[in-house]
Amino acid sequence: MALTRTTHGVTSGDNRDPIGYAVAFLNKLASTGALDRFRLRKPAERVVFEATRTGFRTAGNLNRAFARAGKRAGRPSRLPSAGSTGVFDLTPTEDEQMLVDVVAEFAEEMVRPAAADANESCAAPEELLRASLEIGLPMLGVPEDLGGISTERSAMAGTLVAEAIAKGDLGLAVACLAPGAVSTALSLWGNDEQQSTYLPAFTGEDVPAAALALTEPRPLFDPLEPQATAVRDGDDFVLNGVKSLVPRGADAELFVIGARLEGRPALFLVESASPGLEIEAEPSMGLRAAALSRVVLTDVRVGPIGLLGDTDGEAYTECVRLSRLAWCALSLGTAQAMLDYVVPYVNERQAFGEPVSHRQSVAFMVANIGIELQGMRLVTYKAASRAAQGKPFDREVALARRLCAERGMQIGNDGVQLLGGHGFVKEHPVERWYRDLRAIGLVEGGVLV
Amino acid sequence: MTINLEAPRKFRPLISQAHQVAMNLLRPNSRKYDLLEHEYPKELDMLAAMIDGLSDSGAASGAGASGVRRDVDSADGSADDSARANVKNGSNLASVLSIMEMCWGDVGLLLSMPRQGLGNSAIASVADPEQHARFDGVWASMAITEPGTGSDSANIATTAVLDGDHYVLNGEKIFVTAGERSDAVVVWATLDKSLGRAAIKSFVVPKGTPGMTVERLEHKLGIRSSDTATIRFVDCRVPRENLLGSPEVDAKQGFAGAMATFDNTRPLVAAMAVGCARASLELTKELLQQAGVVIDYDRPAFTQSAAAATFLQLEADWEAAYLLTLQAAWMADNRRPNSLEASMAKAKAGRSGSDITLRCVELAGSIGYSEHELLEKWSRDSKILDIFEGTQQIQQLIVARRLLGKTSAELK
C-alpha cells in the first residue's frame, strides 16, 4: 500500500536542477568514501533502524497458545461503576494511595535510573518489565473474579498510577502499561469466551507483551474513521491496514486493532503469529523506550473470537476516550518531573552574581509551569472520576486532552529553556521529556485506563 | 474519601437559586447600568433584602463575600454528605459557586450587592467577636490603594495617629469599589511608617464620619455599574474600637493578618472571572451553532473548523480555571493553608478569563462587537479581574516564590 512520504523532508514542489543533480552525485561519492576511509560505519543498532525505516519488516512475535475457553454467549465479568459521593474531594481512597505509593517507589528507584539508556537502545530493560508485572500493572483494570485487583471501574486508580509511573519516565511508562491496555480492554468489552481465553495469561505468571493499536500514519488522522478495514468472510473477519506508534510491537503476542467494519469503527483481537501480520520498527521523536512500531496487516484472518465489543462503534469510542485519558495522566507525571527538576536547577545556577531564579522571567516561567500543571491535573482527574462513576465524560476528556497537549508541550519547551544550553544536551533528562511530551494529544491507543 | 470534582450535590439548590437571580434580575439590568454608569441599581435593594431573609433562615449558607471564613463551621443543619466523609464542602466552596453564577449574570452588579463588599470580607477575616456583632449588617467597602501605591500595599502612606479615644486618619484612597454606596469603609492606614508593614492596620470608618469625603467616581472600561471611588481623609477621627483586630504592632504577625484576607478573597475573584467567562462561552457556543458550527468532543480538534477548535481550547482553559478555583475554596473549607492554590486560581482565571471573553467577541464577529449582545460588555468587564485584588504579575510572583522557596527580598 502507498504510504505517502516526503524524500528527506523535501516537498513535492521542490525540484532538482542540473546543479542539484551534480551536487547529489558528489554527495553519493563523498559519503561512501568518508565512511570507509574514516571507518565511520554506524553502530549496528542504527543500521537496523535505518533498514527498518526503509521497509524492512519482520513477522510478528511468536505467540503462545491461548487455549480457547468460555462461551461467546456466556456472561462476561463487568466492573460496576464507582458510586457518586456528591462531595467535592481531592483525596484518593486508601487503596488508591497504596497503589500510588508502590508505583511511585518503582518509578523513582527503577524507572528513572533506567530511562536514559532505554532511550538510547529504544527498548525497556527486561528486569524492569518483569518488576512492573510484579507490582501488578496488567491486573489493575481486571475484575477480582478474573484474577485482577479491581472491584469497580478503575479509571481513577489507573490515572493515578499512570501519573506516578510517568514521573519516572514517559517512554518506560508506556512500555510498562502497554499490556495493561489489552487486559483492561478485555475486562471492559470482552465476552465470556474472550475473557476466559486471553485474560488468564495477563493475570498469571508469564504476562505477554500486548498492544492496543489505534493510530494510523497520516496527517489529520481521525481515530473514529480508521482506514484499516475488516471484512466479513463467513464467520471470520479479514483485516487489512497499517497501524502506527504501537508500543513494543515486535514483542507483543496479542493486539487489539482498530479497523472499520461495515462503515463503523470496531476493535479486533489479533494474535501476533497470525499470517499476514508484520511489524516494522518506527523509531520516533520520543517514547523511544517503548519501542514504537508499525503493524502492517495484509489479509489477516481472525475468527469470531476476534471481534471485541459491539459493531456500533460504542466500545470503540469509549476505548478512544479512555486511551486519551491515560495519555493525559502520563503527561501529568512527566510535567511534574520537569517542574521538580528545574526548580533546584534555577536556584543553583548563577548568573550576574545571583541565582537565575531571582529573575522574574525565569521565576514566572516556573510559576506558569506550576499553574498550568495543576490545571491539567484537575481537569484530568475530573474526567477520570466521571469515567469511574459511569458518567458521560466525552467533554471532560476532550478538554483534558486539549489542555495536556497544549500546556504539557509548553512545559516541555519551557523546561529545556530554563536549563539553557544544558537543557539541549543529553546530560540532563529535560530534552527527553521535551521529546516525549510532544506525543500527548497526538498518539491514540497504546495505553488505557 | 474519593476523588470527585463535581460541584457538591448539597449546593445544587444554592447554585440554581443564584443562577435564577442572575438570569432574571441581573441580566435584564446589565446593559442599562452599563450605559447609565453610576446610577444606583435600585433593583439590587430588593435582591439584598431577599438574601438577608435567606441568611437569617440559614438557607444561604454564607454565600458571598461574608461567607469566607475559616474559624466557624458552616451552620448547615441539612444532611451533610461531607460530614460523613470527613471532608468539608463548606462556606468557601458555597461562596465561589454562588459568585460564579452571579457573575455569569453581571460582575458589576455583583460588586454592587449591598452588604457583600470586600470590606465585609476583611471584617469576616480579621475582626474580633465584638466587632463582628457591631458591624453585622453593615455594607463595608475596602480602601487600600493610593495614587502612588498599588501592588506594594505595604508602602501605603495614609496615617492613623492615636489621639485620646480616637485614631486620626489622613490620606487619599483611590479605586474603592462600592466606595460611594457602602455604609462604611475599611481603610488601611499605618500607625507608624517607620515601623514598616507590621504597623499597618485596618479601620472601619462609617459614612458620615467628618473628615471622610467621597471626592469622585471613576469612568471605566468595564464593570461600569460598580461605583469606583476616590476617598479623601482629612483629620478624620475614628473611634479606637474600630481598629479591626489587635492594635499591637507585632513585627511577626502584623501584616499577615491583613494579607490573610486576600488568601480568602483571591478565590472569590477567580470565581468572578470564571463566571463571566462562562457567560461568553455559552452564548458563543449557541451563536456558532446557529452559524452551523458544531463542536465535537470526540473528533480531533484539527479535523474541525477553526472556530470549533478555538472554542475547545477556550473551554479547556476555562475548565482548568474553574477547577483551580474550586480547589482553593475546598482547601480553605478543610482548614488547609491555600495561599499557593489561591494565587494559582486567580492567576489562571484572571488571564484565561479575558482571553476567553475577548476571543468570544472575535468568534462572534459583528454580533460580538456590537452592543446588541452582551459579549462586548463581558470582554470589558473581565479585564479588571486580572488586575484588582492582586495583579496577574503579583500572583505569578507569589506562586514563583512558593515553588522556588524564595523570600520577597530574594525574588522581586
Interface residues (C-beta under 8 A of the other chain):
Chain A: A82 S84 T85 G86 V87 F88 D89 L90 T91 P92 T93 E94 E96 M156 L220 F221 D222 P223 L224 T317 V320 R321 L339 V343 V346 N347 P355 S357 H358 Q360 A363 F364 V366 A367 N368 G370 I371 E372 Q374 G375 M376 L378 V379 Y381 K382 A384 S385 R386 Q389 D394 R395 E396 V397 A398 L399 A400 R402 L403 E406
Chain B: M1 T2 I3 N4 L5 E6 A7 P8 R9 K10 D81 S82 A85 V87 N89 L93 Y297 D298 R299 P300 A301 F302 T303 L312 Q313 E315 A316 D317 E319 A320 A321 L323 L324 L326 Q327 W330 E341 M344 A347 K348 Q393 Q396 L397 V399 A400 R401 L403 L404 G405 K406 E410 L411 K412
